Amino acid sequence: MEPDFWHKRWHEKQIGFHLSEYNERLIEHYSELNLQAGDNVFIPLSGKTKDIHFFVEKNCSVIGCELSPIAVQDFFHESELHFESNDVAFSELKLHQSNDINIYEGDFFSLNSEQLSTVNVCYDRAALVALPQEMRKAYAQKLISTLPDSVRMLLVTLEYDQELKQGPPFSVTEEEVYFLYQDHFKIQKLSTTNTGEKQPKVVPTKAKSASSIGVQMIEKTYLLHNTVPPPIKGGG
Ligand SMILES: C[S@@+](CC[C@H](N)C(=O)[O-])C[C@H]1O[C@@H](n2cnc3c(N)ncnc32)[C@H](O)[C@@H]1O
């Protein structure tokens, strides 16, 4: 999606993806992330998600990255947090900071590995699935090349019949998750959840009427991590 698409969505408050509570999959699976106090969590395409506070409450610090200045401002104002803003040298990014929360305003693809060098956990909810297929490989490659190798990632995807609905959110199959990440991470599927009627309104591509169509969506949650292989017993 072009930046204008998202700027318009935020300007017109078309933000059905935003949750007023913590994400249920995060609550369900954060323990499998093995979060430690002091961990630094990266949230790509962060919107104004309340999940930032979830991690701060676990004594983690958070780095977000979000294109929309409206989203960033809303996040700090709605959280009643005082924050400072600075331009990032030699880049079009701005950095907004409040204690344990750092949010880069600008294009995720402008981030560099130095800015993310302290990250040990990545949380992708509604980020990979926000991107059309032609951008998803570049997105995954950017994460892989910019984050430290030891990062642990919680990834939440959606699967549905893409013929029945235009994204975003886009359907990202298990096969695609493996295609994007298996060369770099061990991939463990943690859960499969039928989201039933909870999904935002749909805009079908082929159907006659947009209003009456419900698309069944399956949410899948994965843990991605790199582990040092155990020594081979009795080998040699
Ligand atoms: C579907 S929303 C999800 C937001 C958040 N992860 C959540 O769970 O509420 C996707 C967000 O990504 C932002 N975005 C899209 N492309 C981006 C990019 N290239 N760099 C940074 N943010 C981007 C959009 O403005 C939007 O807020």
The ligand as an ORCA input file, in Angstrom:
! r2SCAN-3c Opt
* xyz 0 1
  C      -3.336     -2.454     10.113
  S      -2.506     -1.171     10.959
  C      -1.933     -2.038     12.394
  C      -1.451     -1.148     13.483
  C      -1.003     -1.895     14.748
  N      -0.021     -2.921     14.494
  C      -2.177     -2.474     15.491
  O      -2.159     -3.662     15.809
  O      -3.118     -1.727     15.798
  C      -1.075     -0.935      9.978
  C      -0.322      0.324     10.332
  O       0.883      0.388      9.599
  C       1.148      1.724      9.234
  N       2.071      1.633      8.086
  C       1.780      1.205      6.849
  N       2.876      1.207      6.077
  C       3.897      1.628      6.857
  C       5.285      1.831      6.642
  N       5.868      1.608      5.439
  N       6.046      2.277      7.663
  C       5.491      2.509      8.889
  N       4.174      2.329      9.154
  C       3.387      1.901      8.153
  C      -0.225      2.302      8.938
  O      -0.265      3.709      9.023
  C      -1.071      1.621     10.009
  O      -1.165      2.395     11.166
*
